[in-house]
Amino acid sequence: MEPEAVKLARIVKSFTPDLYPFLTENELESLIVLRDGMDKLDTEGALEIIQHSIAEHQKDALLH
């Protein structure tokens, strides 16, 4: 399987739609590269990606 680039919004809508309203537009628009594509992603992996993305955006916000 080839890597697949998807927006975080797609991952959130697919695995944890209840979290969607709590993420910023900037977070949702983040491009995520999945090594094995969406087909191989599970809920646990999706949650890790979402947590990491939030942490990265918060870190960037603190630097500005």
Secondary structure, DSSP 8 states (H G I E B T S, - for coil): ---EEEEHHHHHHHH-GGGGGGS-HHHHT-EEEETT-GGG--HHHHHHHHHHHHHHHHHHHHH-
